[in-house]
């Protein structure tokens, strides 16, 4: 969204939490974590495909079958593109792969990834984005898994939420201060 809309977005600041980066390469967790991949793909099939069988089959029975029979998350992602409104998987990737649009992002963005994320793998983390986007900040941690980032003695706090909200709140305050100073200069 941020890259597609560029200067036209009303979003002033954003956060990418455990992003997959290049979705053509992402979601291949079956290679290193086959049991986790199996659990995730079965959950996707149970919670999305099976519960929406009637409406999905009205769109494409063939795609419904392909998604229902996918044995990995990667297979599921490659099969589902007609449900997203695309004729080919290549067309789906061209319009939805964040790496096709990241160069056009013009807003500050916090990117958070963990080395032990089994969904958005460490080898897919793109540190070069920070170097090419002056408003990007990458927070790369050793632990945190995928979206959990629990903290505190009993793990009841959420580091990911706390850091993200701190970033967004600080950016909002800086943005308001900047707009106020600009308005003040132009008013006098």
C-alpha positions as CSV (number, residue, x, y, z in Angstrom):
1,X,0.0,0.0,0.0
2,X,2.6,2.6,1.0
3,X,4.7,1.9,-2.1
4,X,1.7,1.9,-4.4
5,X,0.2,5.1,-3.0
6,X,3.6,6.9,-2.4
7,X,2.9,10.6,-1.8
8,X,-0.9,10.0,-2.1
9,X,-1.3,8.0,1.1
10,X,-2.8,9.7,4.1
11,X,-0.6,7.4,6.3
12,X,2.1,9.5,7.9
13,X,4.2,6.7,9.5
14,X,4.0,2.9,9.4
15,X,5.4,-0.3,10.9
16,X,6.1,-3.6,9.2
17,X,6.0,-6.3,11.8
18,X,7.7,-9.5,10.8
19,X,7.4,-8.8,7.1
20,X,8.0,-11.6,4.5
21,X,9.8,-9.2,2.1
22,X,9.9,-11.0,-1.2
23,X,6.8,-13.2,-1.2
24,X,8.1,-15.2,-4.1
25,X,10.8,-16.5,-1.8
26,X,9.0,-16.3,1.5
27,X,6.8,-18.9,3.2
28,X,9.1,-21.8,2.5
29,X,9.2,-22.9,6.1
30,X,8.6,-26.5,5.1
31,X,12.3,-26.8,4.3
32,X,13.4,-26.1,7.9
33,X,10.3,-26.4,9.9
34,X,8.0,-29.1,8.3
35,X,5.8,-29.6,11.3
36,X,5.2,-25.9,11.8
37,X,4.5,-25.6,8.0
38,X,2.0,-28.5,8.2
39,X,0.2,-26.9,11.1
40,X,0.0,-23.5,9.4
41,X,-1.3,-24.8,6.1
42,X,-3.9,-27.0,7.8
43,X,-5.0,-24.0,9.9
44,X,-5.3,-21.9,6.7
45,X,-7.3,-24.7,5.1
46,X,-9.6,-25.2,8.1
47,X,-10.1,-21.5,9.0
48,X,-10.2,-19.9,5.5
49,X,-10.9,-22.5,2.9
50,X,-13.3,-24.9,4.6
51,X,-15.3,-22.2,6.3
52,X,-15.8,-20.3,3.0
53,X,-16.3,-23.3,0.7
54,X,-19.5,-22.0,-0.9
55,X,-18.3,-18.5,-1.8
56,X,-14.8,-19.7,-2.8
57,X,-16.2,-22.5,-5.1
58,X,-18.5,-20.0,-6.7
59,X,-15.3,-18.1,-7.7
60,X,-13.2,-21.1,-8.7
61,X,-13.8,-24.8,-7.8
62,X,-10.4,-25.6,-9.2
63,X,-8.6,-23.0,-7.0
64,X,-10.6,-24.2,-4.0
65,X,-9.4,-27.8,-4.6
66,X,-5.8,-26.6,-5.2
67,X,-5.8,-24.7,-1.9
68,X,-7.5,-27.5,-0.1
69,X,-4.9,-30.0,-1.3
70,X,-1.8,-27.8,-0.8
71,X,0.7,-29.6,1.4
72,X,2.8,-26.5,2.2
73,X,2.2,-22.8,2.9
74,X,4.2,-22.0,-0.3
75,X,1.9,-24.3,-2.4
76,X,-1.1,-22.6,-0.8
77,X,0.2,-19.1,-1.6
78,X,1.0,-20.1,-5.2
79,X,-2.5,-21.6,-5.6
80,X,-4.7,-18.9,-4.1
81,X,-4.1,-16.1,-6.6
82,X,-7.6,-16.4,-8.4
83,X,-9.2,-15.7,-5.1
84,X,-7.3,-12.4,-5.0
85,X,-8.6,-11.5,-8.4
86,X,-5.6,-12.3,-10.6
87,X,-5.3,-14.4,-13.8
88,X,-1.8,-15.7,-13.1
89,X,0.5,-16.1,-10.1
90,X,3.0,-13.9,-11.8
91,X,0.3,-11.1,-12.0
92,X,-0.5,-11.6,-8.3
93,X,3.2,-11.3,-7.4
94,X,3.7,-8.2,-9.6
95,X,0.8,-6.4,-7.8
96,X,1.2,-7.7,-4.3
97,X,4.9,-8.5,-3.7
98,X,6.2,-5.7,-1.3
99,X,9.6,-5.8,-3.0
100,X,8.0,-4.5,-6.2
101,X,6.9,-1.4,-4.4
102,X,9.3,-0.8,-1.5
103,X,11.4,1.7,-3.5
104,X,8.4,4.0,-3.8
105,X,7.7,4.3,0.0
106,X,8.0,7.9,1.1
107,X,7.0,7.6,4.7
108,X,9.0,6.7,7.8
109,X,8.7,3.0,8.5
110,X,9.8,0.8,11.3
111,X,10.6,-2.8,10.3
112,X,10.9,-5.5,13.0
113,X,12.2,-9.0,12.4
114,X,13.5,-11.7,14.6
115,X,16.3,-14.2,13.7
116,X,14.2,-17.1,15.1
117,X,11.1,-16.3,13.1
118,X,10.0,-19.6,11.5
119,X,7.5,-17.9,9.1
120,X,9.4,-14.8,7.9
121,X,12.9,-16.4,7.7
122,X,16.0,-14.6,8.8
123,X,17.7,-15.2,5.4
124,X,14.9,-13.1,3.8
125,X,15.5,-10.0,5.9
126,X,16.5,-7.2,3.6
127,X,18.9,-4.9,5.5
128,X,19.6,-3.0,2.2
129,X,16.1,-1.4,2.5
130,X,17.4,0.7,5.4
131,X,20.3,2.0,3.4
132,X,18.2,2.9,0.4
133,X,15.2,4.4,2.3
134,X,16.2,7.3,4.6
135,X,13.0,7.0,6.6
136,X,13.4,3.2,7.3
137,X,14.5,1.8,10.6
138,X,15.2,-2.0,11.0
139,X,15.0,-3.6,14.4
140,X,16.5,-7.1,14.1
141,X,16.4,-9.2,17.3
142,X,17.9,-12.6,18.1
143,X,14.6,-13.8,19.6
144,X,11.0,-13.0,19.3
145,X,9.7,-15.7,16.9
146,X,6.8,-14.7,14.6
147,X,4.8,-11.8,16.1
148,X,5.1,-13.0,19.7
149,X,8.1,-11.1,21.2
150,X,6.9,-11.7,24.8
151,X,8.8,-9.9,27.5
152,X,8.7,-9.7,31.3
153,X,9.3,-12.3,34.0
154,X,6.1,-14.2,33.0
155,X,6.1,-13.3,29.3
156,X,2.9,-11.3,29.7
157,X,4.3,-8.1,28.1
158,X,4.6,-7.6,24.3
159,X,7.9,-6.1,23.2
160,X,6.7,-5.9,19.6
161,X,3.6,-3.8,20.5
162,X,5.5,-1.6,23.0
163,X,8.3,-0.7,20.5
164,X,5.9,-0.2,17.6
165,X,3.7,2.1,19.6
166,X,6.7,4.0,20.9
167,X,7.9,4.5,17.3
168,X,4.5,5.6,16.0
169,X,3.8,7.9,18.9
170,X,7.2,9.6,18.6
171,X,6.7,10.0,14.8
172,X,3.3,11.5,15.4
173,X,4.7,14.0,17.9
174,X,7.5,15.0,15.6
175,X,5.0,15.3,12.7
176,X,2.7,17.5,14.7
177,X,5.6,19.6,15.8
178,X,6.9,20.0,12.2
179,X,3.4,20.9,11.0
180,X,2.9,23.4,13.8
181,X,6.3,25.1,13.1
182,X,5.5,25.3,9.3
183,X,2.1,26.7,10.0
184,X,3.5,29.2,12.4
185,X,6.1,30.4,9.9
186,X,3.6,30.8,7.1
187,X,1.1,32.6,9.4
188,X,3.4,35.4,10.4
